[in-house]
C-alpha cells in the first residue's frame, strides 16, 4: 500500500504484498534447483554420447540451473525489500517495482529454456540415451514450469487495474470533472464484472438496476483511496486491535459503567412497562417460523447427515401432477422447501395457507400460516440466502416511503422496499389474508422475519397497517439502514426488533461502512509494522486472541501534515477531509461515548450525535440520508466474566453466575459504528439467534425453579 506503479500504470497489489508469494516461490524453486543440479551431475557426461542434440541438452541443463539460481537470488532480494518499512512507508520499498520488472523480463529466457526442455522430453528431435531419474525429473519439471508460467500470467491479469493508467489517475486528482468520469468508468467496470460473474442469475427488469446500484456502491466506497485488496485484510486485523484498545481504555475510565447500568438478566424486569404483546417467549416462537422459511438448504446445513431423513416423512411426492392442499409457488416436484417448513415449524400442512418460494432480485420467499398457539395469522419472510438476495441488500439507496400514516419526508432502503411491495402484491393477487380472516376473524395479524426478511417485514407492515391496525412485527437481526429517523420512531408502535451480540448486520449502514473505510485508512497509516507481520499477528489473534502488549506496540503517532501528504489519498478524497477536520488526532483517542450534536445540511433529517472526528454529511459520497433500525430494539449480549470469575468457575467446575446473558433496550443511535469483532458474523446467523433466546428462557426457568425449591424448603 499504496498500489504499485509499474509499466506506466497502477496495479492492484502493493510493494509489500510480495513476501509470502516470494517465500512460496523460493521453496518451489529451491526444490527444483536441487533436483536439476542432481540431473546435471548425473547426466552431463551422457550428453556427449547423444546422436543428435547433445549441445542443446547441455545448454538446457546448464541454463536451467543458472536461471533458477539467478531467479532465487533475485526473489530473495525482492522478499527482503518487500518486507521493509511500515504499510504506508513506500520509500523503504522503492526498489521493489524495478526488481519485479527484472523478474518479469527473466520470463523470456525461462520460457525459451522450457521450450527447449519440452522439445527434448516430448519429441524425437533430440536423440539421447534415456536415464530413468533424469527423464522423470525433466518431464515433471517441464510440466511444472508451464503451470507456474500460466499461473504467473493469471496473477498478472488479476492484479491489472483496468483504470490504472497513471495519466488517467493524475487527471482525476487534479480535476474534479475528470474524477467524476473516472468514477463512472469504474462503475461501468463493476457492472460488467457482475454480469460476467453472475451470468447464471435470471435477468429481468430488476437485475440491471440492482447491478448498477451495487456497482455504484462499490465504486463510491473506495473512491480516491489508493487501497489494494490485501489492505482490507490488514485493515480488519488492525481495526480489531484498535477497537480492543478502545474497549480497554473505556473500561479503565469506567465509561462502560453507565451503559451496563441499564442491563438486566431478568426477562420480567426487562419487559416491565412494555406492552403485553412484547414477550420474549412469543418472540422465540415467531423466530422459529422465521427460521422455517429458509427451507431445505437451511435444514441440510443444520443437519448435514440426517436432514434428508428428517424431511422425508413430510415429502409430497409427484406434486407436479397431484393436487396440492396448499397454494405453493416455485417449489420442486417433491415440495422439499414446503416439507422443511413443516418439519421446522411443526405446523400441519392445512394450517399453511400460502407459500411462495419465488426468489429473484427484489422478490423474496415467504409463507402465510394460521398459528393456533398464539391465535394469529403469521406472514414469515425469508432472509438472505442466495446471490439474488445479496443484490437486493446492496440496492441500498434511499427510496421515498409512500405508505399511509408516515411523514411525507420518510425514506427507506430501496431493495427492501421493493421486496415489501412485491409481497403485498402477491398477497392481494391471491386474496390470502382476506380468506384467512374469513375463517379466523378473531385472530391477529403478525409479520416476522430474520435479517433481510426482518427489514422487509417492517416495511410491509407500513403498507398493511391501514387495513390491519393491530398488526405486529417481530423482527430479528434487523438491518440498521432501513428507515429514516421519524419513520423508525413510528415503527416503535408495532415492531419488536431483537439483536444478539456483535451482529454486524445490525450495524451495517452505508454511513457506517464509509466510516469503517475512513478508520481503515487511518489505522493503516498509523501502523508501525510491515504488512506481513500484521498478517502473521492476525493468524495468531484468530487462534489465541489479541495480547495486551500488541495494543500499544502496533501504533505510531503521525502528524496532520504527514496524513495530508499520505500516498494513500488523493486531493479529492473524502477521507482526507475527515483527517483534516480531525486536526491529526487518531480516532482511537476519542471515546465513542463523547458525542457532539450536529445539524444535518439535508432538509427533513433529524439532528444526530456524531463523533468529533469528522462531519457526518459533508464528506458523504453515496449516502445522503442516514437510515436507522426500526422499533423497540432488545439487544441481548453474553456476560463477560472477569479473570477471577473464570478461575473460580474452573476451580469449582460450576458457573459462578446465575445468568450468562444480559439484555437492554437500545436506541437506533447505539448502532452507528461498525466494529470488527470475532462473532460479528456468527451472531447474525438465525440458528445462533434462536439458540440465544432458548438459553435466556432456559436460564429464567432454571432460576424460577431454584427459587421455588428454596421457598418449599423454607
C-alpha atoms as one frame of an Amber mdcrd trajectory, in Angstrom:
protein
   0.000   0.000   0.000  -0.398   2.214  -1.903  -0.759   0.376  -5.180   2.406
  -0.430  -7.055   3.322   1.608 -10.143   4.892  -0.350 -12.981   4.887  -0.072
 -16.790   3.168   3.324 -16.590   0.117   2.174 -14.624  -1.084   1.245 -11.155
  -1.633  -2.377 -10.189  -3.988  -3.946  -7.651  -1.067  -5.004  -5.480   1.273
  -3.170  -3.156   5.032  -3.275  -2.915   4.602  -5.059   0.436   2.454  -7.881
  -0.983   5.346  -9.999  -2.275   6.658 -11.519   0.958   4.531 -14.662   1.165
   4.328 -15.289  -2.614   8.096 -14.831  -2.754   8.701 -17.304   0.078   6.470
 -19.858  -1.636   8.344 -19.379  -4.898  11.683 -19.744  -3.107  10.561 -23.067
  -1.667   9.413 -24.429  -5.025  12.415 -23.147  -6.978  14.788 -24.398  -4.281
  13.415 -27.937  -4.651  13.520 -27.654  -8.436  17.103 -26.321  -8.401  18.237
 -29.197  -6.162  16.706 -31.809  -8.476  18.073 -30.187 -11.639  21.545 -29.914
 -10.063  21.433 -33.667  -9.425  20.361 -34.232 -13.046  23.214 -32.049 -14.300
  25.789 -34.003 -12.258  24.419 -37.412 -13.306  23.595 -36.801 -16.949  26.089
 -34.179 -18.173  28.642 -36.775 -19.404  25.904 -38.728 -21.187  25.117 -35.707
 -23.379  28.360 -36.222 -25.312  27.062 -39.632 -26.430  23.826 -38.262 -27.911
  23.288 -38.974 -31.611  21.730 -35.538 -32.192  21.116 -32.509 -29.994  23.681
 -33.147 -27.288  24.705 -29.479 -27.317  21.083 -28.378 -26.864  20.698 -30.724
 -23.877  23.820 -29.256 -22.247  22.566 -25.736 -22.879  19.230 -26.670 -21.305
  20.715 -28.322 -18.207  23.285 -25.607 -17.520  20.854 -22.815 -18.450  18.037
 -24.059 -16.207  20.381 -24.370 -13.207  21.876 -20.912 -13.805  18.444 -19.389
 -14.460  16.929 -20.800 -11.273  19.957 -19.657  -9.272  19.634 -16.100 -10.602
  15.859 -16.035 -10.007  16.278 -17.397  -6.459  18.789 -14.661  -5.643  16.508
 -12.053  -7.200  13.443 -13.325  -5.292  15.413 -13.335  -2.032  16.266  -9.655
  -2.543  12.670  -8.981  -3.598  11.258 -10.592  -0.455  13.747  -8.726   1.720
  12.879  -5.356   0.180   9.134  -6.053   0.217   9.298  -6.751   3.951  10.843
  -3.366   4.740   9.041  -0.439   6.319   5.554   0.079   7.676   2.499  -0.312
   5.477   2.421   3.330   4.396   6.221   3.680   4.117   6.654   3.198   0.373
  10.111   4.842   0.304  11.598   1.841   2.090  10.329  -0.349  -0.769  11.017
   1.965  -3.717  13.248  -0.591  -5.481  10.589  -3.327  -5.459   8.952  -2.321
  -8.804  12.365  -2.360 -10.531  13.211  -5.770  -9.100   9.813  -7.066 -10.195
  10.341  -5.708 -13.722  13.695  -7.531 -13.842  11.999 -10.757 -12.729   9.290
 -10.389 -15.370  11.963  -9.831 -18.071  13.646 -13.061 -16.968  10.479 -14.856
 -18.038  11.643 -14.617 -21.658  14.815 -16.776 -21.299  12.924 -19.041 -18.872
  10.218 -19.654 -21.485  12.896 -20.318 -24.118  14.602 -22.888 -21.879  11.267
 -24.530 -21.102  10.504 -24.806 -24.817  13.902 -26.487 -25.264  13.122 -28.896
 -22.425   9.740 -29.691 -23.981  11.411 -30.492 -27.323  13.929 -32.792 -25.623
  11.397 -34.578 -23.439   8.288 -34.886 -25.589   9.626 -35.066 -29.182  12.130
 -37.159 -31.135  14.162 -34.201 -32.408  16.893 -34.852 -29.801  18.145 -38.414
 -29.610  19.911 -39.230 -26.360  20.039 -42.284 -24.127  17.238 -42.351 -21.540
  18.138 -42.399 -17.872  15.085 -43.015 -15.672  15.815 -40.464 -12.937  16.748
 -37.745 -15.444  13.780 -38.277 -17.772  11.304 -38.364 -14.855  12.634 -35.173
 -13.236  12.774 -33.258 -16.530   9.286 -34.353 -17.620   7.728 -33.327 -14.294
   9.804 -30.147 -14.185   8.791 -29.023 -17.661   5.106 -29.528 -16.882   5.513
 -27.773 -13.547   7.266 -24.834 -15.203   4.449 -24.396 -17.723   1.924 -24.456
 -14.884   3.919 -21.857 -12.956   4.202 -19.603 -16.006   0.473 -19.905 -16.645
  -0.238 -19.115 -13.004   2.003 -16.049 -13.137   0.221 -14.738 -16.227  -3.129
 -15.327 -14.486  -1.955 -13.425 -11.395  -0.756 -10.510 -13.539  -4.175 -10.413
 -15.213  -5.924 -10.448 -11.826  -3.884  -7.553 -10.404  -4.209  -5.467 -13.568
  -6.222  -2.355 -12.727  -8.470  -1.560 -15.735  -8.389   2.162 -14.860  -4.828
   2.146 -13.534  -3.290   4.401 -16.178  -1.137   6.987 -14.401  -2.216   9.720
 -16.849  -5.868   8.990 -16.072  -5.193   8.925 -12.322  -3.251  12.208 -12.395
  -6.050  13.867 -14.365  -8.619  12.682 -11.823  -6.530  14.007  -8.929  -6.203
  17.457 -10.442  -9.654  17.851 -11.998 -12.999  17.175 -10.337 -14.720  16.575
 -13.697 -12.078  14.001 -14.592 -12.636  12.421 -11.194 -16.357  12.064 -11.982
 -15.552  10.486 -15.343 -13.190   8.049 -13.633 -15.912   7.171 -11.107 -18.399
   6.465 -13.913 -15.853   4.330 -15.721 -15.160   2.294 -12.570 -18.917   1.864
 -12.065 -19.307   0.504 -15.611 -16.450  -1.921 -14.982 -18.153  -3.193 -11.817
 -21.415  -3.656 -13.736 -19.549  -5.675 -16.371 -17.924  -7.809 -13.672 -21.277
  -8.519 -12.053 -22.776  -9.538 -15.395 -19.913 -11.918 -16.093 -19.569 -13.431
 -12.621 -23.307 -13.760 -12.064 -24.359 -14.608 -15.601 -26.386 -17.530 -14.200
 -28.776 -15.153 -12.442 -32.127 -14.802 -14.145 -32.175 -11.480 -15.994 -35.315
  -9.412 -15.503 -36.285  -5.762 -15.314 -34.725  -5.503 -11.841 -31.326  -7.100
 -12.494 -29.812  -4.178 -14.400 -30.921  -1.706 -11.735 -29.563  -3.903  -8.918
 -26.225  -4.397 -10.718 -25.940  -0.646 -11.338 -26.727   0.229  -7.722 -24.277
  -2.356  -6.368 -21.607  -1.160  -8.822 -22.123   2.459  -7.788 -21.822   1.459
  -4.155 -18.586  -0.471  -4.723 -17.103   2.396  -6.726 -18.105   5.068  -4.202
 -16.928   3.246  -1.110 -13.235   3.367  -2.059 -13.199   6.251  -4.470  -9.970
   8.290  -4.317  -8.419   5.935  -1.756  -5.402   4.055  -3.051  -6.164   0.738
  -1.341  -5.272  -2.707  -2.710  -7.157  -5.940  -1.836  -4.590  -7.147   0.714
  -5.023  -3.880   2.627  -8.564  -4.946   3.519  -7.273  -7.989   5.415  -4.580
  -5.972   7.175  -7.083  -3.197   7.878  -9.580  -5.544   9.534  -6.827  -7.032
  11.727  -5.659  -3.567  12.775  -9.209  -2.354  13.389  -9.741  -5.292  15.725
  -6.602  -4.288  17.680  -7.656  -0.631  17.721 -11.177  -1.408  18.911  -9.923
  -3.709  21.642  -7.595  -0.939  22.756 -10.562   1.462  22.874 -12.597  -1.021
  24.923  -9.744  -1.401  27.388  -9.446   2.368  27.765 -13.176   2.707  28.283
 -13.156   0.072  30.981 -10.197   1.774  32.617 -12.050   5.094  32.702 -15.249
   3.389  33.894 -17.119   4.651  30.842 -18.936   1.354  30.447 -20.465   1.544
  33.908 -23.238   3.841  32.730 -24.033   1.549  29.796 -24.168  -1.569  31.912
 -26.376   0.144  34.488 -29.469  -0.351  32.278 -28.700  -4.002  31.544 -30.565
  -6.796  33.252 -30.549 -10.563  33.110 -34.155 -10.997  34.271 -36.692 -11.098
  31.450 -39.656  -9.903  33.518 -37.663  -6.943  34.775 -36.562  -6.094  31.246
 -40.124  -6.086  29.860 -41.630  -4.134  32.760 -43.691  -1.263  31.371 -43.756
  -2.684  27.854 -46.985  -3.653  26.025 -48.288  -7.192  26.571 -47.578  -8.256
  23.003 -43.852  -7.709  23.650 -42.959 -11.071  25.114 -39.689 -12.959  24.718
 -41.448 -16.319  24.674 -43.693 -15.158  21.824 -40.695 -13.717  20.021 -38.904
 -17.058  20.243 -42.000 -18.766  18.798 -42.138 -16.398  15.825 -38.388 -16.707
  15.299 -38.919 -20.430  14.778 -41.272 -19.577  11.894 -38.749 -17.069  10.508
 -36.128 -19.823  10.503 -38.503 -22.331   8.894 -38.934 -20.244   5.721 -35.232
 -20.780   4.906 -36.364 -24.179   3.619 -34.457 -27.334   2.815 -30.993 -25.689
   2.275 -31.026 -24.486   5.888 -32.234 -27.866   7.188 -29.453 -29.693   5.318
 -26.945 -27.115   6.602 -28.090 -27.673  10.193 -28.288 -31.472   9.897 -25.791
 -32.446   7.217 -26.285 -36.200   7.609 -29.813 -36.614   8.933 -31.503 -33.582
   7.327 -32.828 -35.525   4.345 -34.291 -38.226   6.577 -35.989 -35.603   8.755
 -37.748 -34.158   5.693 -38.713 -37.437   4.037 -41.926 -38.056   6.062 -43.078
 -34.564   5.037 -42.432 -35.019   1.295 -45.348 -34.656  -1.128 -44.026 -36.744
  -4.000 -45.027 -36.096  -7.612 -46.568 -32.790  -6.568 -46.193 -31.612 -10.149
 -49.002 -33.988 -11.148 -51.118 -34.022  -7.976 -53.476 -31.560  -6.366 -51.681
 -29.747  -3.549 -53.504 -28.959  -0.303 -51.812 -25.537  -0.152 -51.006 -22.948
  -2.788 -47.247 -23.462  -3.248 -45.304 -21.464  -5.846 -41.919 -22.357  -7.351
 -41.109 -25.370  -5.173 -39.670 -28.582  -6.655 -41.603 -31.733  -7.547 -41.360
 -33.218  -4.037 -42.080 -29.872  -2.312 -38.810 -30.071  -0.392 -38.991 -26.462
   0.823 -42.567 -26.979   1.945 -41.537 -30.179   3.747 -38.706 -28.337   5.520
 -41.130 -25.621   6.667 -43.481 -28.240   8.076 -40.652 -30.008   9.909 -39.028
 -26.902  11.414 -42.261 -25.090  12.315 -44.186 -28.191  13.487 -47.197 -26.894
  11.527 -49.807 -29.013   9.832 -49.999 -28.604   6.061 -53.631 -27.445   6.333
 -52.560 -24.538   8.534 -50.152 -23.212   5.900 -52.393 -21.135   3.648 -49.873
 -19.946   1.080 -46.171 -20.465   0.365 -44.103 -18.768  -2.308 -40.502 -19.783
  -2.978 -40.014 -17.409  -5.899 -36.557 -15.929  -5.452 -35.473 -13.168  -7.798
 -33.966  -9.748  -7.213 -36.498  -7.795  -5.073 -38.643 -10.946  -4.769 -38.310
 -12.932  -1.523 -39.774 -16.297  -0.466 -42.456 -16.147   2.233 -45.342 -18.152
   3.627 -48.628 -17.401   5.389 -49.896 -19.658   8.144 -52.574 -19.820  10.792
 -50.877 -20.145  14.178 -53.399 -21.531  16.636 -50.926 -21.477  19.512 -50.810
 -17.665  19.522 -54.183 -17.090  17.781 -52.582 -15.212  14.949 -52.178 -15.203
  11.194 -48.447 -15.074  10.517 -46.534 -13.884   7.456 -42.942 -15.188   7.650
 -40.401 -13.688   5.213 -37.045 -15.253   4.386 -33.727 -13.502   4.892 -30.673
 -13.530   2.629 -29.778 -16.960   1.297 -28.888 -16.504  -2.392 -26.890 -14.099
  -4.546 -30.177 -12.558  -5.679 -30.850 -11.655  -2.051 -27.366 -10.142  -1.736
 -28.074  -7.812  -4.662 -31.363  -6.877  -3.012 -29.319  -5.983   0.096 -26.807
  -3.992  -1.955 -29.518  -1.852  -3.553 -29.072   0.420  -0.577 -30.011   3.843
  -1.926 -32.897   5.610  -0.221 -36.393   5.500  -1.706 -39.397   7.529  -0.597
 -41.726   5.544   1.667 -45.175   6.198   0.203 -47.234   4.340   2.812 -50.182
   5.828   4.692 -49.608   7.199   8.171 -45.947   8.148   7.765 -44.482  11.650
   7.388 -44.175  12.777   3.750 -40.386  13.013   4.043 -39.883   9.389   5.131
 -37.325   7.237   3.322 -36.397   3.560   3.308 -33.877   1.063   1.902 -34.885
   0.680  -1.748 -34.166  -3.042  -2.129 -36.267  -3.996   0.892 -38.990  -1.526
  -0.050 -39.335  -3.147  -3.499 -39.468  -6.580  -1.814 -42.233  -5.412   0.532
 -44.275  -4.107  -2.396 -43.831  -7.436  -4.201 -45.098  -9.443  -1.198 -48.037
  -7.060  -0.756 -48.991  -7.558  -4.402 -48.751 -11.347  -4.098 -50.985 -11.342
  -1.020 -53.549  -9.154  -2.782 -53.487 -11.167  -6.014 -54.195 -14.435  -4.162
 -56.501 -12.816  -1.588 -54.634 -14.731   1.143 -55.226 -12.556   4.221 -58.905
 -11.964   3.464 -59.508 -15.713   3.149 -57.695 -16.329   6.431 -59.817 -13.736
   8.263 -62.960 -15.277   6.825 -62.238 -18.441   8.811 -60.497 -16.850  11.814
 -61.877 -13.325  12.238 -60.708 -13.029  15.859 -57.034 -13.746  15.104 -54.340
 -11.038  15.000 -52.006 -10.408  12.089 -48.250 -10.857  12.729 -45.358 -10.355
  10.311 -41.967 -11.823  11.152 -38.617 -12.285   9.509 -34.874 -12.537  10.025
 -32.222 -10.240   8.502 -33.407  -9.128   5.050 -36.777 -10.666   5.908 -36.959
  -8.569   9.087 -36.432  -5.301   7.222 -38.961  -6.291   4.569 -41.459  -7.276
   7.298 -41.313  -3.801   8.870 -41.829  -2.052   5.527 -44.652  -4.427   4.588
 -46.319  -3.578   7.902 -46.412   0.122   6.978 -48.415  -0.768   3.850 -50.791
  -3.173   5.647 -51.482  -1.165   8.816 -54.318   0.926   7.312 -56.327  -2.303
   6.853 -54.990  -4.120   9.931 -54.261  -1.509  12.620 -53.494  -4.136  15.287
 -50.755  -5.693  13.178 -47.492  -6.515  14.991 -43.972  -7.188  13.697 -41.342
  -9.414  15.321 -38.050  -8.665  13.581 -34.771 -10.469  14.273 -31.283  -9.197
  13.358 -32.897  -6.240  11.609 -30.583  -4.348   9.226 -29.598  -0.945  10.552
 -30.003   1.044   7.329 -33.759   0.601   6.935 -35.780   3.735   7.755 -35.292
   7.451   8.240 -35.392   8.519  11.868 -39.019   9.649  12.183 -40.336   6.559
  10.380 -38.206   4.354  12.650 -39.753   6.104  15.634 -43.272   5.429  14.309
 -42.352   1.753  13.893 -41.968   1.512  17.676 -45.784   1.342  17.882 -45.878
  -2.122  16.313 -42.320  -3.514  15.984 -40.119  -5.518  18.322 -36.560  -5.873
  16.983 -34.243  -8.355  18.662 -30.494  -8.457  18.084 -27.774 -10.612  19.559
 -24.191  -9.771  20.474 -21.956  -8.211  17.848 -24.243  -8.849  14.870 -22.663
  -6.851  12.029 -25.899  -6.514  10.022 -27.463  -4.518  12.853 -24.594  -2.043
  12.377 -24.479  -2.262   8.574 -25.407   1.091   7.055 -23.791   2.957   4.190
 -22.672   5.644   6.630 -21.100   3.075   8.945 -19.289   1.398   6.052 -17.931
   4.762   4.933 -16.771   5.423   8.482 -15.171   1.978   8.558 -13.324   2.842
   5.360 -12.029   6.040   6.962 -10.933   4.231  10.102  -9.279   1.544   7.980
  -7.170   4.114   6.119  -6.197   5.756   9.389  -5.125   2.535  11.111  -3.116
   1.530   8.046  -1.346   4.881   8.236  -0.791   4.638  11.976   0.540   1.082
  11.962   4.287   0.767  12.548   4.501  -2.892  11.467   5.103  -4.238   7.959
   2.105  -5.905   6.339   3.455  -9.444   6.562   3.784  -9.001  10.347   0.175
  -7.840  10.513  -0.912 -10.991   8.654   1.089 -13.235  10.985  -0.284 -11.418
  14.017  -3.815 -11.757  12.645  -3.386 -15.512  12.375  -2.253 -15.597  15.985
  -5.153 -13.373  17.072  -7.618 -15.789  15.462  -6.180 -18.658  17.490  -5.250
 -17.050  20.800  -6.829 -13.582  20.900  -5.157 -10.170  20.921  -2.408  -9.942
  23.593  -2.197  -6.791  25.676   1.311  -5.961  24.505   0.105  -5.534  20.895
  -2.491  -2.920  21.850   0.245  -0.282  22.166   3.224  -1.657  20.226   1.305
  -1.739  16.923   0.920   2.024  16.541   2.992   5.068  15.846   1.979   8.737
  16.100   1.566  10.723  12.891   1.074  14.449  12.457  -1.645  16.066  10.368
   0.823  17.120   7.674   2.044  13.531   7.319  -1.539  12.316   6.919  -2.322
  15.004   4.349   0.730  14.011   2.315  -0.042  10.313   2.561   0.308   8.444
  -0.750  -2.887   6.587   0.143  -5.151   9.558  -0.549  -5.796  11.878  -3.459
  -6.528  15.573  -3.066 -10.273  14.988  -3.573 -10.507  12.076  -1.186 -13.326
  12.324   1.389 -11.069  10.509   3.823  -8.524  13.324   3.565 -11.119  15.908
   4.540 -12.097  13.767   7.528  -8.487  13.615   8.698  -8.006  17.351   8.158
 -11.113  18.184  10.199  -9.819  15.950  12.972  -6.594  18.012  13.197  -4.413
  14.956  13.091  -5.732  13.196  16.150  -6.312   9.495  15.518  -9.869   8.366
  16.088  -8.781   5.782  18.637  -8.040   8.556  21.121 -11.652   9.680  21.190
 -14.231   7.674  23.037 -17.393   6.761  21.191 -19.337   7.913  24.250 -18.241
  11.544  23.895 -20.647  12.717  21.249 -21.202  16.195  19.876 -24.514  17.122
  18.253 -24.541  18.498  14.745 -27.260  19.741  12.459 -27.850  17.997   9.155
 -27.430  20.006   5.988 -30.226  17.990   4.412 -33.852  19.010   4.915 -36.208
  16.902   6.989 -33.374  14.952   8.561 -33.224  14.849  12.349 -30.098  16.157
  14.101 -27.884  13.309  15.156 -24.957  12.863  17.503 -21.626  12.153  15.891
 -18.038  11.697  16.829 -15.971  14.896  16.585 -13.575  13.115  14.265 -15.438
  14.285  11.172 -18.581  15.863   9.832 -21.234  13.261   9.026 -22.654  14.645
   5.814 -20.036  16.978   4.406 -17.993  14.094   3.053 -20.680  11.558   2.111
 -20.429  10.469  -1.491 -23.057   7.731  -1.648 -25.485   8.154   1.245 -27.400
  11.397   1.650 -29.856  10.457   4.403 -28.950   8.279   7.339 -31.231   5.280
   7.870 -31.894   3.604  11.218 -33.072   0.392  12.865 -36.849   0.457  13.476
 -38.977  -0.356  16.504 -38.215  -1.209  20.126 -34.743  -2.778  19.996 -33.926
  -5.507  22.507 -30.177  -6.171  22.491 -29.022  -9.418  24.126 -25.349  -9.925
  24.896 -23.344 -12.566  26.672 -21.935 -11.539  30.034 -18.195 -11.091  30.146
 -16.611 -12.739  33.135 -13.625 -11.354  34.959 -10.452 -13.382  35.305 -11.320
 -14.101  38.939 -14.740 -15.475  37.957 -13.230 -17.658  35.252 -10.683 -19.061
  37.722 -13.414 -19.693  40.299 -15.593 -21.482  37.741 -12.672 -23.594  36.596
 -11.733 -24.472  40.155 -15.269 -25.361  41.276 -16.426 -26.822  37.971 -19.635
 -24.754  38.183 -20.921 -21.446  36.899 -20.455 -18.651  39.422 -23.087 -16.511
  37.660 -26.762 -17.399  37.754 -27.196 -15.808  34.331 -24.929 -15.894  31.299
 -26.816 -13.273  29.269 -27.932  -9.715  29.832 -30.473  -7.565  27.985 -31.044
  -3.869  27.432 -33.342  -1.651  25.400 -31.151   0.014  22.812 -31.758   3.030
  20.603 -31.057   3.219  16.851 -28.171   5.593  17.606 -26.425   2.785  19.517
 -25.700   1.046  16.207 -23.832   3.871  14.494 -20.441   2.173  14.491 -19.457
  -0.933  12.559 -16.951  -2.782  14.719 -14.697  -5.679  13.736 -15.444  -8.386
  16.296 -14.800 -12.164  16.367 -18.524 -13.044  16.374 -19.808 -10.294  14.093
 -20.964 -12.868  11.513 -21.834 -15.772  13.818 -24.160 -13.635  15.948 -26.212
 -12.850  12.848 -26.923 -16.456  11.847 -30.532 -17.486  12.589 -29.589 -20.661
  14.449 -27.412 -18.648  16.854 -30.148 -16.088  17.469 -32.559 -18.956  18.183
 -30.036 -20.643  20.464 -29.519 -17.399  22.413 -33.254 -16.943  23.011 -33.528
 -20.594  24.078 -30.654 -20.152  26.544 -32.124 -16.954  28.002 -35.539 -18.560
  28.505 -33.949 -21.707  29.938 -31.978 -19.628  32.451 -35.210 -17.945  33.550
 -36.941 -21.311  34.039 -33.955 -22.719  35.932 -33.751 -19.711  38.238 -37.512
 -19.731  38.898 -37.360 -23.448  39.672 -34.444 -22.862  42.034 -36.341 -20.080
  43.850 -39.450 -22.269  44.191 -37.334 -25.092  45.608 -35.850 -22.722  48.185
 -39.327 -21.494  49.173 -40.521 -25.084  49.563 -37.597 -25.876  51.861 -38.358
 -22.818  53.973
